[in-house]
Amino acid sequence: MNAQTQITEVTPSGETREMSYAEAIRDAMAIALDRDPTVVLMGEDIGTYGGAFQVTLDLIDRYGPDRVMDTPISELGGAGVAVGAALTGLKPIFEFQFSDFAALAMEQIVNQAAKLRYMLGGEAAVPVVFRMPAGSGTGAAAQHSQSFEAWFGHVPGLKVVQPSTPEDAKGLLLAALADPDPVIVFEHKLLYKMKGQVPTGYYTTPIGKAAIRRTGSDVTIVASAIMVHRALEAAAKLAEEGIEVEVIDLRSVRPIDRDTIIASVKKTGKLLCVYEGVRTLGVGAEISALIAESEAFDYLDAPIQRLGGAEAPIPYNPDLERAAVPQKADIETVARRLAKGEV
Amino acid sequence: MIVQDNIPFAIRHFAPAQLREALRKMHLIRLFEEGAEESYMRGLIHGTMHLSIGQEASAVATCMELTDADKITSTHRGHGHCIAKGADVGRMFAEFFGKETGYCHGRGGSMHIADVKTGNLGANGIVGGGLPIAVGAALTAKRLGRDDVTVCFFGDGANNEGAFHEALNMAAIWKLPVIFVCENNKYGMSTPATYATAVPNIADRAAAYSMPGVTVDGNDFSAVAEALHIAIARARAGEGPSLVENLTYRWRGHSKSDRNRYRTKDEIEDWMSRDPIARFRAELIAHGVLDAAGAEAVEAEAKQAVADGVEFAKASPAPGIADVTKFVHAEEAA
């Protein structure tokens, strides 16, 4: 390792600061740029423009265009450049403007990044991070609102995370960067402005570990990204009726935290999966199957329920758009019916 | 190409030992692929393979001035590139035989043959897959202040992929040390390049990216070596990428499924009469680099390496069945 690849350690300070989800991601990237000279940011309009969602904001002023690189509008090529750079000694964080545009780069993500280590028998590594703003709720309709986590979660060789809080947005991004293999980080667009306490300095949030956001004994809800917050709101309402819901924030789609989910279902006997991706063949199918195959199956007191995205593209009309993905009221209704034995 | 006298560039530019080694590698590629084909016929190799017999000058001459620090990205027709860059044929045969001692520990096979230690980042099963990856490798060199260059091999078929446009454009705007080497063997599987490509020469497309583009006789070792000499010097000097088109021909079909319904026997025989190895060998003898006996000795060395390589592969152990998920992630590679 030469002088240029020395990593400077930044000690965690033990302090926290209030930040938005977007600020927390930016803080992670700034820390990464400071501590490791091989880190580069790449993406469309991430420089002076600051990124489509202002996540990179002023990083170009602080780190310059060699480390905060605007790419042409070339998703396939740009992702491929990031893969080639990762293969040879850089640690790129590649931002897609919208996760939908990753469809243009599937070749490089799925055929190359995910498989190179395996195809080459462990003789190569691709430590690349793909950041993907995802999800609906912005009125951007069918090609700017999708949730592809199940697509990428289906590919061995990739890791897929979905932070739901500012703290995890920072910690999971730093964990993704520390990971020697490709990691996809889905950032929910509606969460960018959400504020929360975030530890200052360097830390990582482990990939593959779910978080229990609320404990309860009646129903388990496994939710991801913005659905965690909707599930927590529903759980608060149901608590007023005496129904205690346990809310698990999945955080990581691949690898998935089987142990936490199984333990919760064994406790509550009831499972509701809530996710924004299309319901059929989505993340909820995997969670349902892992429960059906596990010892938790014998503890089930009701059929497993799934709330996912509609079997349709995300529509433009705001009422239709809301109807296309699970809302707080939907979660509340299904969880209540589960708790009352009406399913 | 301007020739100052009637001595070819390669003879003037390279030492006799380098030229002898180049001839050995060309023979080695030919004999390796014939050996692989024979092993396939005998059922020792399964799957498929894409042979580059007839294209040996392109592979070896392109890699003449590359060091192990320089990178290449290769293609599905990549055996020649791998050998030209310095791989050991024993470990290549072992890979084709699916053995643990192969370059990819039996996980990659012909289509993913690689040798990262000699700078070969791998063959690729996706046409055009290596184009942006090569640009990324060149970006690393530039960012880390290293002077290594990346050669990106691709075929005439890949020149019509979107990845070609995106990769060449980015290499040009960032002035990256990458040389795009198109091995135009006239057919993308069965589809003629003349039908599939809107410009007469693929190198003409370089103009769209403000980079030099040159078309050379890819079966002329010296012509390829000279074109690469210029392009590599430009890349190392930080002046940016180049596109070199090597016109060549594959004697065999696209892959093992090819019934050769799209080209004539006459055409194939015509190209076989322009064997790049015989041509280079005659050139070395004509210019006194080797005598006939010396050339025979070079070929015999290559034959022996291939025979030894097959034996090494046969004697090597297969991967353990329980290791099917090994190498998916770093922790499983330990």
Interface residues (C-beta under 8 A of the other chain):
Chain A: Q4 T5 T38 V40 D66 T71 P72 S74 L76 G77 G78 A79 G80 V81 A82 V83 G84 A85 A86 L87 T88 G89 L90 P92 E107 Q108 N111 Q112 L116 R117 Y118 M119 L120 G121 G122 E123 A124 A125 P156 G157 K159 D179 P180 D181
Chain B: K71 T73 G102 Y103 C104 H105 G106 R107 G108 H112 A114 V116 L121 G122 N124 G125 I126 G129 L131 P132 I133 A134 V135 G136 A137 A138 L139 T140 A141 R143 L144 G145 G162 A163 H165 E166 A167 N169 M170 I173 T325 K326 F327 V328 H329 A330 A333
